[in-house]
Amino acid sequence: MSAAAEVQRTAAVDLGALLDAGDGAVVTLVAGETRLAAHRAVLAARSPVFRAMFQHDTLEASCGEVRIADVGGPVLRQLLSYMYTLQAPQLTDTARELLMAADKYGLSALKAACEQQLAAQLEVETAAAAAVLAVRHSCPSLTAATVQFIRAHDYKAMATQGWADAVFEYPKDIVEVSRLLGEPPAETSAGRGSSSPSPATWPLGDPGRSPAAAARHTPPPPDDATVSRLRSLSQQERGRRLIQAAKQGAAEQLRELLAAGADVRARVEYSRTALHWAADRGHVAAASCLVGAGAEVDARDWRGRTPLHWAAEGGHAGVVRLLVDASADPNARDGQGRTPLHLAAMWGRAEAAAELLLARADRGARDEDGRTPLDLARQEGKQELVDMLTQR
């Protein structure tokens, strides 16, 4: 074993032991009846969401307790274990829940490992649920794998109860899956505007892309030569590229462009900033990079919407949490008088709505037609949101 590998292994073991010991823990994570002691520095180092939470004057930062309502105790333990050891667990029953948690807290390598494992577990009856999960959480590799699987099995998944349930519960996402199924196979991996490799170029058995290897990868600092080349571009071109990188969730490219002097306030289409696009697409790491570079969290686009509006409509709870912890206004009004909670309620985005309510979003706010978030949830038949919004 090389000296570097030994140091890395020892560090992972030491952090794992630190988790079990609980010595010097300064924060408690709570999920239901499960309470786990953790070290604030470890959480902040691994997750941009926790880092933003502890950097600002939030309730969690002051009281030393973080309540996680949408994660079960076993999954919380796996999530926390990964943040200490950087070793992705081999999962069967909890890969779906762990992927959602990894997406929420910006753990991209763990999310990629869960994508691989879910792709390896695809079955005809569950393919629709996996495809919806992939679309809702911006998982390009899993999206491509599910589309390829459904095609390879002669579209039998579309005749299952699983597909019918998905159509009823997630109609917008099934429309997106159907659109991808209708595209030529070569275009599927780019169906959501991502540059991530598809399973065709990222085999599940490739030892070079194993979950453990992916987890140990950390992005290098901006390359000096690349930054120098980017500085030679016009400010307009740098801004255009910044927005394109935000759409794709390309955090490394964002860092290079920002280092080259790209204007984080640049706008190209629909008067949206890069942060608007990162929030719309659910890219937590990209959004965190932009917020750290001074992006205006309450910037308005042509519809009067802030990045928080787009994160709420898309159901990207991790981005919602990041933005409210960066002091985004949870009660900002768009051109129709709607708050982010209105949009989360209308589209049935329960996780995003929960984060907004924790941020003291006004559930009694009325849009220009006099409708509250509860009214919109009832109108659209989003029973989970109706139940949430009627609870005190």
N, C-alpha and C positions, 0 to 999 in steps of 0.2 A: 504494500500500500504506500502511495506517495505521501510525502510530508504534508502537502496541502490537503489531500483527501483525509488523512488522519486528523488534522486540525478541524476540518469540517465535521467529521464524524463525532469527534469529542465534543465540539460545541453543541451539536444536536442532542447528544446524550445528556450533557450538562443542563441544557435548557429543559429537556424532558424531565430530569430529576428535579429541577427548580419548580416545575409545574406541580409535581406530586407533593413536594415539601411545603409549598405555599409560603416560604419564608420571605418576608419583606413585601408581600403582596399589598397593593394599594388600591385595588379595584375589585369588585365582586360582580360577576356576570350571573344573571338570574333568568332561568327559563322554566316557568312552572314551579315545580318543587325542587328543581335542581339549582344549586348555588355553587359556583366555582370561583375560587380565588385566583387572580391573575396579576401580572405585573404590567403596570401601565406602559412602561417603556417598551416591552415586548409587543404589546398590542399596537402601539403607535408605529413601531418600526415595520410591522408586517402589513398593516391595513391603513390605507389613506382615509377611510371613514373614521376609524378610531383616532387616527392622528388629528383629523379636523375636529373631532369631538373634544379631545383633551386640550387642544390649542385655544379653544374659545370658552367663553363663560357659559357653559351649559350646566344643566342640572346634574348630569352624570359626572362632569368634571368636579363639581363642588361636593357632591354627596358620596362619591366613590362607589356608586352602584349603577350598573347598566342593566336594565330590564329588556329582554329580548322576547317579545310576545309570540313571534311567528316561527320560532325554532324550538324543537323538542330537546329534552335533556341529553339523550345520546348523541344527537347531531351537534349540539353545543360542545360536548366533550371532544368530539372528533375535530371540530373546527378549531378549538383552542389547542388541542394536541398538535395540529398541523402548524399553527402559528409559532409554537415553541420548537418543533423539530424539523419543520419543512419536509416532512415525510407524508405523502398522500396515502391514506389508508386504502386497502383493497376492499371495495364495498360491493354489496349485493342489494340489500334492502333500503339503504339510506342514501344512495348516490344522488337520487333526484333532489332530496331535501338538502343535502350537503352542497350540491351545485347552486341551488337558490341562495343558500347562506353565503357561499363563496362570492357569488355575484353581488350580493347586497353589501358585502364588506370589502369588495375590491381585491380579492385574492385570485388574480388571474391564472396563476399556475395551477392552483387547486381546482379552479373551475375547469380548466383544460383537461386535467386528469379525470374529473367526473364526466366530462363529455366523452372521453375515450371509453370509460367503463360503461356508460349508458349505451353507446353505439354498439358495444360488444354484446349487450343484453337484449337487443331489439327482437321483438316478436310481432307477428301480424296483428294481434289483438291490441298490443300496447303501442304500436308505431304512431298512431295519431296523437296520443298523449305525449310521447317523446318529441314529436314534431312541434307541437304547441309549446312545450317547454323550451325547445331550442329557439323558436321565434320570439317568445316573450322575453327571454333572457339574452338575446343577441349572441347565440352560440353558433357561429358559422360552420364549424366542423361537424357538430351534431346535426345541424340543419341539413347539410349536404348528405350526411350518412343516412338520415331518415328518409329523405327524398329518394336517394339511390335504393334504399331497402324497399320502399313502397313500389317503386318501378320494377325492381327485380322480382317482386312477388305478385306481378300482374295486377297491381292496384287492389288486391284482395282486402287490404286494410280499410279501404273505403266502404266495405260492406259489413264491417264489424260494429258491435255495440260501442266499442271504444271510439270509433269515428263519430257515431251518432251523438255520443255524450259530448265529445269535443265541439261538435257543431252547435249543440245547445248551450254549452257553457262558455265557449270562446269563439264566437262566430267570426270576429275580426281576424283572429289569428289563423283560423282554418282557411279563410279567404286568402291570406298570405301564403299558406302552405299549398293551396290549390294553384295559386299563381306560379309558384316555384315548380310544381309538378308539370305545368304547361310549358315551361321554358326548355330550350335545348339543353341536354345534359351538361355540356361544357360551360354553361352560364350559371348553373345552380350554385356553385360555391361562392359566386359573387352576388348572389341574389339579394343580399342585404347590405351591399356596398362595403364588404370587408375584404381585406387582402389576406386573411388567414388561410392557410392551406386546407384543402379538402382531404377526406380520407384517401382519395386516389393518390395524393402526394404525401400523405402522412399515415402510413400503414399502422394499424393497431399493434402489430408485432414488432415495430421498429425499435430496437433497443436504444437508439439514439434519441428517441422521443418518449421514453418511458415516463410515467408520472413522477417518479423520483427525480429523474434527470430534469424534467420540466420544472419541478418545484425548486431545484437548486439554481436555476438560471436567474440571474439578475441583470437588468439592462445596463450596458456600459454607459459611462458619461458621454455627453455629446462629443463627437469626433471633431477635432480642431479643423481638419481639412474640409469636412462637410460644412461646418459653420462658416468658414471663410468663403466657401463657394456660394452659400446661401446669402451671405452679406452682399455679394455682387449683384443680386437680383433687385429689382425695383421694390419699393415698399408695397405697392399694389400687388405684385406677384407673391411676395412673402405672405401677405394677408390672405390671398386666395389659397395658397398652399396650407396655411394654418387652418383654415376652415375645412379644407378637404381632409387633412389629417384628423381633425376633430370628428368629422363624420365617420371615419374609419376606425376611430378609437386608437390611432397610432400614437401612443404616448411618447415613444422615443423620437418620432419625427417632430412632435410638438415641442419637445425640449430643445431639439436642434434649431428649430425655427425661432423659438423665443430667445435662445442664446444669440441668434443672428440678428436680433432686433425686430422681429415681426411684431406688429401692433396687436395686442390681445383684444383690442376694441374693434378690430377690422370687421366690416360687414360687406357681403357680396350679394347674395340672393335673399329675397324676402326680408331684408334688413335684419337678418339674424347674425349674431356673433358666433364665434367658435364655441362658446359655452352653451349657447342655445342648441347647437347641433349635437354636441356631446351629450347633453341632457336628453334630447329627443331620442337619440340612439341608445341611451342607457350605458354609456361608457364611463364607468366610475373613475378609473385611473386617469383617463384623459381629462375628465371634469376636474379632478383633484389637481392635476398639473396646471390647468388654466386658472383655477381659483387661487392657487399658490402664486401664480404670476400676476395677480391683481385684476383678474377679469371681474367685470361688474355683475354681481349676482342678480341684480334686479333690472338688468338691461331689457328694453322693450323692443319687440320686433314689429313688423307692419300690422300685426293683429293686436298689438298691445300686450302680447304675452311675454312673460319672463321665462328664463330657463326652467324655473320651478313648475310653471304651467305645463311645459312639454314633458318634464320628467314624471309629473303626476298623471298626465293623460296616457303616457306609455307604460305606467305601472312600474317604473324603475325605482324601487324603494331605496336602493343604495345611493342613487344620485339625489333623491329627495332628502335623505338624511344628511348627505354631504352638504347640500345647499342650505338647508335650514340651520345646520351647525355653523355655516359660514355667514349667518345673519340674513339669509334671503327672507323676504317678507311672505309668510304663509297666507296672508290675506290680500295679496296684490290682485287687482282687478284687470281683466283684459278688456278688449273693445266691446264685449257683450256683457260686461259687468260680472264675469265669472271669475271665481277664485280657483286656485289649484285644487281645492277640495271639491268644487263643483265638477271639475273634469274627472277626477279620480272616481267620484260617485257615479257619474254618467257612464263611464267605461267599465265600471266594476273592478277597479284596481284596489283591492282590499289592503294589500301591504302598504302601498303608497298612502292610502287614506289614513291608515293607522299611524304612520310616521307624521303626517300633517296634523292629526289630532293631538299627538304627543307634543307637537310644536305650537299648540294652542290655536290651531286654525278655527275660524269662526264657523261653526256648523249652522248658525242661523243666518249667514250672509245670503242676500237675495240678489239675483242677477237682474238685468234690465227688464226681464219679463216677470219679475217678482218671485222667481223660483229659488228655493233653497237647495243645497246639495241633496237633502233627503227627498225633496220633490223630484229631482232628476233621477235619483236611484230608483224610486218607485215607478216613474214614467218608463224607464228602460228595463224594468224587471230585474234589477240587481239586488236580489234578496239579501245576500251577505252584507252589502253596503247598507241596506235598509236596517238590518238588525244592528249593525255597528253604530249607525247614526242615531238610532232611537235609544241606545244604551246611555246611561248617565255615567 
